[in-house]
Amino acid sequence: MNWTSLESAEQINDINHHQGYSLIFKHSTRCSISMMVKKRFELDWDKLPGDLPLYFLDLIKHRELSNQIADDFNVYHESPQLLLIKDGECILDLSHGQISVEEALSVISDQRTAVS
């Protein structure tokens, strides 16, 4: 799997209008905790659905985009932060040690079960 670098307001708009799931990982490249959480997440990310778009936001370069994400998806800015978006709505907001592939998978599974 690979990250798609989140670098524009247009990409956030696309995520907001995407039908289905998208995942955003907000990361501070100056924070050792954020680096550790990102590496731990990447160790397990092959368990995620192969068609799940994965977006990576470098907060140092693009703080204004983090602010837009907070506004558009009605979340409080944190770093590191993992957001699972479904049909334009944030359905999972995790930060720091809470961030895990397993938690994202659990929410996706619960959502799919509820629809069935």
N, CA, C and O atoms as a GROMACS GRO file, in nm:
protein
  464
    1MET      N    1   0.085  -0.118   0.000
    1MET     CA    2   0.000   0.000   0.000
    1MET      C    3   0.089   0.123   0.000
    1MET      O    4   0.205   0.118   0.040
    2ASN      N    5   0.033   0.233  -0.046
    2ASN     CA    6   0.107   0.358  -0.051
    2ASN      C    7   0.019   0.474  -0.005
    2ASN      O    8  -0.103   0.472  -0.021
    3TRP      N    9   0.085   0.574   0.052
    3TRP     CA   10   0.018   0.698   0.088
    3TRP      C   11   0.001   0.783  -0.036
    3TRP      O   12   0.085   0.782  -0.125
    4THR      N   13  -0.109   0.856  -0.041
    4THR     CA   14  -0.126   0.965  -0.137
    4THR      C   15  -0.103   1.092  -0.057
    4THR      O   16  -0.172   1.118   0.042
    5SER      N   17  -0.006   1.171  -0.100
    5SER     CA   18   0.025   1.294  -0.030
    5SER      C   19  -0.089   1.394  -0.046
    5SER      O   20  -0.133   1.423  -0.157
    6LEU      N   21  -0.136   1.445   0.066
    6LEU     CA   22  -0.246   1.541   0.068
    6LEU      C   23  -0.185   1.681   0.066
    6LEU      O   24  -0.124   1.725   0.163
    7GLU      N   25  -0.204   1.751  -0.047
    7GLU     CA   26  -0.134   1.878  -0.067
    7GLU      C   27  -0.222   1.991  -0.117
    7GLU      O   28  -0.174   2.101  -0.143
    8SER      N   29  -0.354   1.965  -0.130
    8SER     CA   30  -0.438   2.072  -0.184
    8SER      C   31  -0.579   2.066  -0.127
    8SER      O   32  -0.627   1.961  -0.084
    9ALA      N   33  -0.643   2.182  -0.128
    9ALA     CA   34  -0.783   2.191  -0.085
    9ALA      C   35  -0.873   2.111  -0.178
    9ALA      O   36  -0.976   2.059  -0.135
   10GLU      N   37  -0.835   2.100  -0.306
   10GLU     CA   38  -0.914   2.022  -0.401
   10GLU      C   39  -0.919   1.875  -0.363
   10GLU      O   40  -1.022   1.809  -0.379
   11GLN      N   41  -0.806   1.822  -0.312
   11GLN     CA   42  -0.804   1.683  -0.268
   11GLN      C   43  -0.899   1.662  -0.150
   11GLN      O   44  -0.969   1.561  -0.143
   12ILE      N   45  -0.902   1.757  -0.058
   12ILE     CA   46  -0.993   1.746   0.056
   12ILE      C   47  -1.137   1.749   0.007
   12ILE      O   48  -1.221   1.674   0.056
   13ASN      N   49  -1.166   1.834  -0.089
   13ASN     CA   50  -1.299   1.840  -0.149
   13ASN      C   51  -1.335   1.706  -0.213
   13ASN      O   52  -1.448   1.658  -0.201
   14ASP      N   53  -1.238   1.646  -0.282
   14ASP     CA   54  -1.261   1.515  -0.345
   14ASP      C   55  -1.293   1.409  -0.239
   14ASP      O   56  -1.384   1.328  -0.257
   15ILE      N   57  -1.218   1.410  -0.128
   15ILE     CA   58  -1.243   1.315  -0.018
   15ILE      C   59  -1.384   1.338   0.037
   15ILE      O   60  -1.457   1.243   0.065
   16ASN      N   61  -1.420   1.464   0.053
   16ASN     CA   62  -1.551   1.499   0.107
   16ASN      C   63  -1.666   1.449   0.019
   16ASN      O   64  -1.775   1.421   0.069
   17HIS      N   65  -1.641   1.438  -0.110
   17HIS     CA   66  -1.745   1.395  -0.203
   17HIS      C   67  -1.728   1.251  -0.251
   17HIS      O   68  -1.806   1.203  -0.332
   18HIS      N   69  -1.628   1.183  -0.201
   18HIS     CA   70  -1.602   1.044  -0.239
   18HIS      C   71  -1.707   0.952  -0.178
   18HIS      O   72  -1.736   0.961  -0.059
   19GLN      N   73  -1.764   0.865  -0.260
   19GLN     CA   74  -1.859   0.765  -0.210
   19GLN      C   75  -1.779   0.647  -0.157
   19GLN      O   76  -1.699   0.588  -0.229
   20GLY      N   77  -1.799   0.614  -0.033
   20GLY     CA   78  -1.724   0.507   0.030
   20GLY      C   79  -1.624   0.563   0.130
   20GLY      O   80  -1.637   0.676   0.176
   21TYR      N   81  -1.526   0.482   0.162
   21TYR     CA   82  -1.430   0.514   0.267
   21TYR      C   83  -1.304   0.580   0.213
   21TYR      O   84  -1.260   0.551   0.101
   22SER      N   85  -1.246   0.668   0.294
   22SER     CA   86  -1.113   0.725   0.274
   22SER      C   87  -1.050   0.738   0.412
   22SER      O   88  -1.120   0.753   0.512
   23LEU      N   89  -0.920   0.731   0.416
   23LEU     CA   90  -0.849   0.742   0.543
   23LEU      C   91  -0.746   0.855   0.533
   23LEU      O   92  -0.672   0.863   0.435
   24ILE      N   93  -0.742   0.941   0.634
   24ILE     CA   94  -0.645   1.051   0.639
   24ILE      C   95  -0.558   1.032   0.763
   24ILE      O   96  -0.608   1.015   0.874
   25PHE      N   97  -0.426   1.036   0.742
   25PHE     CA   98  -0.331   1.032   0.853
   25PHE      C   99  -0.261   1.167   0.857
   25PHE      O  100  -0.190   1.204   0.764
   26LYS      N  101  -0.282   1.240   0.967
   26LYS     CA  102  -0.218   1.370   0.986
   26LYS      C  103  -0.094   1.350   1.072
   26LYS      O  104  -0.101   1.293   1.181
   27HIS      N  105   0.019   1.397   1.021
   27HIS     CA  106   0.149   1.365   1.080
   27HIS      C  107   0.238   1.489   1.092
   27HIS      O  108   0.251   1.567   0.997
   28SER      N  109   0.297   1.504   1.208
   28SER     CA  110   0.398   1.609   1.227
   28SER      C  111   0.535   1.547   1.207
   28SER      O  112   0.576   1.459   1.283
   29THR      N  113   0.605   1.593   1.106
   29THR     CA  114   0.738   1.538   1.075
   29THR      C  115   0.842   1.579   1.179
   29THR      O  116   0.955   1.530   1.174
   30ARG      N  117   0.807   1.666   1.272
   30ARG     CA  118   0.899   1.708   1.378
   30ARG      C  119   0.874   1.636   1.510
   30ARG      O  120   0.941   1.663   1.610
   31CYS      N  121   0.777   1.544   1.512
   31CYS     CA  122   0.737   1.480   1.636
   31CYS      C  123   0.774   1.332   1.635
   31CYS      O  124   0.731   1.257   1.548
   32SER      N  125   0.853   1.290   1.733
   32SER     CA  126   0.894   1.150   1.739
   32SER      C  127   0.777   1.057   1.770
   32SER      O  128   0.774   0.943   1.724
   33ILE      N  129   0.681   1.104   1.848
   33ILE     CA  130   0.563   1.022   1.876
   33ILE      C  131   0.483   0.999   1.748
   33ILE      O  132   0.439   0.887   1.720
   34SER      N  133   0.466   1.104   1.671
   34SER     CA  134   0.394   1.092   1.545
   34SER      C  135   0.465   0.995   1.452
   34SER      O  136   0.400   0.914   1.385
   35MET      N  137   0.596   1.001   1.447
   35MET     CA  138   0.674   0.910   1.362
   35MET      C  139   0.656   0.765   1.407
   35MET      O  140   0.639   0.676   1.324
   36MET      N  141   0.658   0.741   1.538
   36MET     CA  142   0.642   0.607   1.591
   36MET      C  143   0.502   0.552   1.558
   36MET      O  144   0.489   0.436   1.518
   37VAL      N  145   0.399   0.634   1.575
   37VAL     CA  146   0.262   0.592   1.547
   37VAL      C  147   0.246   0.560   1.398
   37VAL      O  148   0.182   0.462   1.362
   38LYS      N  149   0.303   0.643   1.314
   38LYS     CA  150   0.296   0.620   1.168
   38LYS      C  151   0.362   0.488   1.132
   38LYS      O  152   0.305   0.409   1.056
   39LYS      N  153   0.481   0.462   1.183
   39LYS     CA  154   0.552   0.337   1.153
   39LYS      C  155   0.472   0.216   1.202
   39LYS      O  156   0.463   0.116   1.131
   40ARG      N  157   0.415   0.225   1.321
   40ARG     CA  158   0.335   0.114   1.375
   40ARG      C  159   0.213   0.090   1.286
   40ARG      O  160   0.177  -0.025   1.260
   41PHE      N  161   0.149   0.197   1.240
   41PHE     CA  162   0.033   0.184   1.153
   41PHE      C  163   0.073   0.116   1.022
   41PHE      O  164   0.003   0.027   0.974
   42GLU      N  165   0.185   0.157   0.965
   42GLU     CA  166   0.229   0.102   0.837
   42GLU      C  167   0.267  -0.046   0.846
   42GLU      O  168   0.262  -0.117   0.746
   43LEU      N  169   0.305  -0.092   0.964
   43LEU     CA  170   0.337  -0.234   0.981
   43LEU      C  171   0.216  -0.324   0.958
   43LEU      O  172   0.230  -0.439   0.916
   44ASP      N  173   0.096  -0.272   0.985
   44ASP     CA  174  -0.026  -0.351   0.973
   44ASP      C  175  -0.118  -0.309   0.859
   44ASP      O  176  -0.223  -0.371   0.840
   45TRP      N  177  -0.083  -0.208   0.784
   45TRP     CA  178  -0.178  -0.152   0.689
   45TRP      C  179  -0.212  -0.244   0.573
   45TRP      O  180  -0.307  -0.218   0.499
   46ASP      N  181  -0.136  -0.353   0.555
   46ASP     CA  182  -0.172  -0.449   0.450
   46ASP      C  183  -0.300  -0.524   0.484
   46ASP      O  184  -0.354  -0.594   0.398
   47LYS      N  185  -0.350  -0.511   0.606
   47LYS     CA  186  -0.478  -0.572   0.647
   47LYS      C  187  -0.598  -0.488   0.601
   47LYS      O  188  -0.711  -0.537   0.599
   48LEU      N  189  -0.573  -0.363   0.564
   48LEU     CA  190  -0.680  -0.274   0.519
   48LEU      C  191  -0.729  -0.315   0.380
   48LEU      O  192  -0.652  -0.374   0.303
   49PRO      N  193  -0.853  -0.285   0.346
   49PRO     CA  194  -0.901  -0.313   0.210
   49PRO      C  195  -0.810  -0.248   0.106
   49PRO      O  196  -0.771  -0.132   0.121
   50GLY      N  197  -0.777  -0.322   0.002
   50GLY     CA  198  -0.686  -0.273  -0.101
   50GLY      C  199  -0.735  -0.152  -0.176
   50GLY      O  200  -0.655  -0.078  -0.233
   51ASP      N  201  -0.866  -0.129  -0.177
   51ASP     CA  202  -0.922  -0.016  -0.250
   51ASP      C  203  -0.946   0.107  -0.160
   51ASP      O  204  -1.005   0.205  -0.204
   52LEU      N  205  -0.899   0.100  -0.035
   52LEU     CA  206  -0.918   0.212   0.058
   52LEU      C  207  -0.815   0.322   0.028
   52LEU      O  208  -0.695   0.298   0.043
   53PRO      N  209  -0.860   0.441  -0.014
   53PRO     CA  210  -0.765   0.550  -0.038
   53PRO      C  211  -0.700   0.594   0.094
   53PRO      O  212  -0.770   0.621   0.192
   54LEU      N  213  -0.568   0.602   0.095
   54LEU     CA  214  -0.491   0.640   0.213
   54LEU      C  215  -0.421   0.773   0.186
   54LEU      O  216  -0.337   0.783   0.097
   55TYR      N  217  -0.457   0.874   0.262
   55TYR     CA  218  -0.400   1.007   0.245
   55TYR      C  219  -0.309   1.042   0.363
   55TYR      O  220  -0.340   1.012   0.478
   56PHE      N  221  -0.198   1.105   0.330
   56PHE     CA  222  -0.097   1.145   0.429
   56PHE      C  223  -0.083   1.296   0.424
   56PHE      O  224  -0.056   1.354   0.319
   57LEU      N  225  -0.103   1.360   0.540
   57LEU     CA  226  -0.089   1.506   0.548
   57LEU      C  227   0.031   1.541   0.634
   57LEU      O  228   0.036   1.509   0.752
   58ASP      N  229   0.128   1.608   0.574
   58ASP     CA  230   0.244   1.662   0.645
   58ASP      C  231   0.201   1.796   0.705
   58ASP      O  232   0.186   1.896   0.635
   59LEU      N  233   0.182   1.796   0.837
   59LEU     CA  234   0.129   1.915   0.904
   59LEU      C  235   0.225   2.033   0.902
   59LEU      O  236   0.182   2.149   0.905
   60ILE      N  237   0.353   2.006   0.896
   60ILE     CA  238   0.450   2.115   0.895
   60ILE      C  239   0.439   2.192   0.763
   60ILE      O  240   0.445   2.316   0.763
   61LYS      N  241   0.423   2.122   0.653
   61LYS     CA  242   0.412   2.186   0.522
   61LYS      C  243   0.273   2.243   0.496
   61LYS      O  244   0.258   2.342   0.424
   62HIS      N  245   0.171   2.179   0.552
   62HIS     CA  246   0.034   2.212   0.512
   62HIS      C  247  -0.060   2.230   0.631
   62HIS      O  248  -0.165   2.165   0.637
   63ARG      N  249  -0.025   2.315   0.723
   63ARG     CA  250  -0.110   2.337   0.840
   63ARG      C  251  -0.248   2.391   0.800
   63ARG      O  252  -0.348   2.360   0.865
   64GLU      N  253  -0.252   2.472   0.695
   64GLU     CA  254  -0.380   2.527   0.652
   64GLU      C  255  -0.476   2.418   0.606
   64GLU      O  256  -0.597   2.431   0.622
   65LEU      N  257  -0.422   2.309   0.550
   65LEU     CA  258  -0.506   2.197   0.509
   65LEU      C  259  -0.560   2.122   0.631
   65LEU      O  260  -0.672   2.072   0.630
   66SER      N  261  -0.479   2.114   0.736
   66SER     CA  262  -0.526   2.052   0.860
   66SER      C  263  -0.644   2.132   0.916
   66SER      O  264  -0.741   2.074   0.965
   67ASN      N  265  -0.634   2.262   0.910
   67ASN     CA  266  -0.743   2.347   0.957
   67ASN      C  267  -0.869   2.326   0.872
   67ASN      O  268  -0.980   2.322   0.925
   68GLN      N  269  -0.851   2.312   0.742
   68GLN     CA  270  -0.965   2.286   0.654
   68GLN      C  271  -1.028   2.151   0.686
   68GLN      O  272  -1.151   2.139   0.688
   69ILE      N  273  -0.946   2.050   0.711
   69ILE     CA  274  -0.997   1.917   0.747
   69ILE      C  275  -1.079   1.926   0.875
   69ILE      O  276  -1.187   1.869   0.884
   70ALA      N  277  -1.027   1.999   0.973
   70ALA     CA  278  -1.100   2.016   1.100
   70ALA      C  279  -1.236   2.079   1.075
   70ALA      O  280  -1.336   2.035   1.132
   71ASP      N  281  -1.240   2.181   0.991
   71ASP     CA  282  -1.366   2.248   0.961
   71ASP      C  283  -1.461   2.160   0.878
   71ASP      O  284  -1.578   2.145   0.911
   72ASP      N  285  -1.408   2.101   0.771
   72ASP     CA  286  -1.491   2.025   0.679
   72ASP      C  287  -1.549   1.898   0.743
   72ASP      O  288  -1.662   1.860   0.713
   73PHE      N  289  -1.471   1.834   0.830
   73PHE     CA  290  -1.515   1.707   0.887
   73PHE      C  291  -1.553   1.717   1.035
   73PHE      O  292  -1.576   1.617   1.102
   74ASN      N  293  -1.560   1.841   1.084
   74ASN     CA  294  -1.606   1.868   1.220
   74ASN      C  295  -1.527   1.789   1.326
   74ASN      O  296  -1.585   1.722   1.411
   75VAL      N  297  -1.394   1.800   1.317
   75VAL     CA  298  -1.307   1.734   1.415
   75VAL      C  299  -1.212   1.837   1.473
   75VAL      O  300  -1.187   1.942   1.414
   76TYR      N  301  -1.160   1.806   1.590
   76TYR     CA  302  -1.061   1.890   1.655
   76TYR      C  303  -0.923   1.852   1.601
   76TYR      O  304  -0.894   1.733   1.586
   77HIS      N  305  -0.839   1.950   1.571
   77HIS     CA  306  -0.705   1.922   1.520
   77HIS      C  307  -0.619   1.854   1.626
   77HIS      O  308  -0.608   1.902   1.739
   78GLU      N  309  -0.557   1.742   1.588
   78GLU     CA  310  -0.460   1.674   1.672
   78GLU      C  311  -0.349   1.621   1.583
   78GLU      O  312  -0.364   1.616   1.461
   79SER      N  313  -0.240   1.582   1.645
   79SER     CA  314  -0.129   1.523   1.571
   79SER      C  315  -0.050   1.430   1.665
   79SER      O  316  -0.010   1.469   1.774
   80PRO      N  317  -0.030   1.308   1.619
   80PRO     CA  318  -0.084   1.247   1.498
   80PRO      C  319  -0.233   1.222   1.512
   80PRO      O  320  -0.287   1.215   1.623
   81GLN      N  321  -0.298   1.210   1.398
   81GLN     CA  322  -0.442   1.189   1.397
   81GLN      C  323  -0.480   1.103   1.278
   81GLN      O  324  -0.428   1.121   1.168
   82LEU      N  325  -0.572   1.010   1.301
   82LEU     CA  326  -0.623   0.924   1.196
   82LEU      C  327  -0.772   0.948   1.184
   82LEU      O  328  -0.846   0.940   1.283
   83LEU      N  329  -0.817   0.980   1.064
   83LEU     CA  330  -0.958   1.004   1.038
   83LEU      C  331  -1.007   0.905   0.933
   83LEU      O  332  -0.946   0.891   0.827
   84LEU      N  333  -1.115   0.838   0.962
   84LEU     CA  334  -1.180   0.751   0.865
   84LEU      C  335  -1.305   0.824   0.818
   84LEU      O  336  -1.393   0.857   0.898
   85ILE      N  337  -1.311   0.850   0.689
   85ILE     CA  338  -1.419   0.926   0.629
   85ILE      C  339  -1.504   0.830   0.546
   85ILE      O  340  -1.451   0.748   0.470
   86LYS      N  341  -1.635   0.840   0.560
   86LYS     CA  342  -1.726   0.762   0.477
   86LYS      C  343  -1.832   0.855   0.421
   86LYS      O  344  -1.905   0.920   0.496
   87ASP      N  345  -1.841   0.860   0.290
   87ASP     CA  346  -1.941   0.943   0.222
   87ASP      C  347  -1.942   1.086   0.274
   87ASP      O  348  -2.049   1.145   0.293
   88GLY      N  349  -1.823   1.142   0.296
   88GLY     CA  350  -1.811   1.281   0.338
   88GLY      C  351  -1.825   1.307   0.486
   88GLY      O  352  -1.824   1.423   0.529
   89GLU      N  353  -1.839   1.203   0.565
   89GLU     CA  354  -1.856   1.220   0.710
   89GLU      C  355  -1.745   1.146   0.784
   89GLU      O  356  -1.714   1.032   0.751
   90CYS      N  357  -1.687   1.211   0.883
   90CYS     CA  358  -1.584   1.147   0.965
   90CYS      C  359  -1.655   1.051   1.061
   90CYS      O  360  -1.734   1.093   1.145
   91ILE      N  361  -1.624   0.922   1.047
   91ILE     CA  362  -1.688   0.822   1.132
   91ILE      C  363  -1.592   0.765   1.236
   91ILE      O  364  -1.632   0.687   1.323
   92LEU      N  365  -1.464   0.803   1.227
   92LEU     CA  366  -1.365   0.761   1.325
   92LEU      C  367  -1.257   0.867   1.334
   92LEU      O  368  -1.201   0.908   1.232
   93ASP      N  369  -1.228   0.910   1.456
   93ASP     CA  370  -1.127   1.013   1.482
   93ASP      C  371  -1.040   0.962   1.596
   93ASP      O  372  -1.084   0.958   1.711
   94LEU      N  373  -0.916   0.924   1.565
   94LEU     CA  374  -0.823   0.871   1.664
   94LEU      C  375  -0.698   0.956   1.668
   94LEU      O  376  -0.659   1.017   1.569
   95SER      N  377  -0.635   0.960   1.785
   95SER     CA  378  -0.507   1.031   1.794
   95SER      C  379  -0.410   0.954   1.881
   95SER      O  380  -0.448   0.868   1.961
   96HIS      N  381  -0.285   0.985   1.863
   96HIS     CA  382  -0.175   0.929   1.941
   96HIS      C  383  -0.184   0.776   1.951
   96HIS      O  384  -0.196   0.709   1.849
   97GLY      N  385  -0.178   0.721   2.071
   97GLY     CA  386  -0.174   0.577   2.092
   97GLY      C  387  -0.302   0.504   2.054
   97GLY      O  388  -0.302   0.381   2.046
   98GLN      N  389  -0.410   0.578   2.031
   98GLN     CA  390  -0.536   0.515   1.989
   98GLN      C  391  -0.530   0.467   1.844
   98GLN      O  392  -0.608   0.380   1.805
   99ILE      N  393  -0.441   0.523   1.766
   99ILE     CA  394  -0.437   0.496   1.622
   99ILE      C  395  -0.394   0.352   1.597
   99ILE      O  396  -0.288   0.308   1.641
  100SER      N  397  -0.481   0.280   1.525
  100SER     CA  398  -0.447   0.142   1.488
  100SER      C  399  -0.526   0.098   1.366
  100SER      O  400  -0.638   0.145   1.341
  101VAL      N  401  -0.467   0.009   1.291
  101VAL     CA  402  -0.536  -0.051   1.177
  101VAL      C  403  -0.656  -0.129   1.227
  101VAL      O  404  -0.763  -0.126   1.165
  102GLU      N  405  -0.640  -0.199   1.338
  102GLU     CA  406  -0.748  -0.282   1.392
  102GLU      C  407  -0.872  -0.199   1.423
  102GLU      O  408  -0.984  -0.242   1.395
  103GLU      N  409  -0.853  -0.081   1.479
  103GLU     CA  410  -0.968   0.004   1.512
  103GLU      C  411  -1.038   0.050   1.385
  103GLU      O  412  -1.161   0.050   1.379
  104ALA      N  413  -0.963   0.089   1.283
  104ALA     CA  414  -1.023   0.129   1.156
  104ALA      C  415  -1.100   0.013   1.094
  104ALA      O  416  -1.212   0.030   1.046
  105LEU      N  417  -1.041  -0.106   1.096
  105LEU     CA  418  -1.108  -0.224   1.042
  105LEU      C  419  -1.236  -0.257   1.118
  105LEU      O  420  -1.335  -0.298   1.059
  106SER      N  421  -1.232  -0.240   1.249
  106SER     CA  422  -1.349  -0.267   1.332
  106SER      C  423  -1.466  -0.177   1.292
  106SER      O  424  -1.579  -0.223   1.281
  107VAL      N  425  -1.438  -0.049   1.271
  107VAL     CA  426  -1.543   0.045   1.233
  107VAL      C  427  -1.595   0.014   1.094
  107VAL      O  428  -1.716   0.017   1.071
  108ILE      N  429  -1.506  -0.018   1.001
  108ILE     CA  430  -1.549  -0.054   0.865
  108ILE      C  431  -1.638  -0.178   0.870
  108ILE      O  432  -1.742  -0.183   0.805
  109SER      N  433  -1.596  -0.276   0.946
  109SER     CA  434  -1.674  -0.400   0.960
  109SER      C  435  -1.810  -0.374   1.022
  109SER      O  436  -1.911  -0.427   0.975
  110ASP      N  437  -1.814  -0.292   1.126
  110ASP     CA  438  -1.941  -0.259   1.192
  110ASP      C  439  -2.034  -0.185   1.096
  110ASP      O  440  -2.155  -0.210   1.094
  111GLN      N  441  -1.978  -0.095   1.016
  111GLN     CA  442  -2.058  -0.018   0.920
  111GLN      C  443  -2.116  -0.111   0.813
  111GLN      O  444  -2.233  -0.098   0.777
  112ARG      N  445  -2.036  -0.202   0.764
  112ARG     CA  446  -2.082  -0.296   0.660
  112ARG      C  447  -2.187  -0.391   0.716
  112ARG      O  448  -2.281  -0.426   0.645
  113THR      N  449  -2.171  -0.432   0.840
  113THR     CA  450  -2.268  -0.522   0.904
  113THR      C  451  -2.401  -0.450   0.923
  113THR      O  452  -2.508  -0.509   0.904
  114ALA      N  453  -2.396  -0.323   0.960
  114ALA     CA  454  -2.518  -0.244   0.983
  114ALA      C  455  -2.597  -0.227   0.853
  114ALA      O  456  -2.720  -0.218   0.856
  115VAL      N  457  -2.527  -0.221   0.741
  115VAL     CA  458  -2.593  -0.201   0.612
  115VAL      C  459  -2.657  -0.331   0.564
  115VAL      O  460  -2.760  -0.328   0.496
  116SER      N  461  -2.598  -0.444   0.597
  116SER     CA  462  -2.648  -0.574   0.549
  116SER      C  463  -2.784  -0.609   0.603
  116SER      O  464  -2.837  -0.715   0.571
   0.00000   0.00000   0.00000
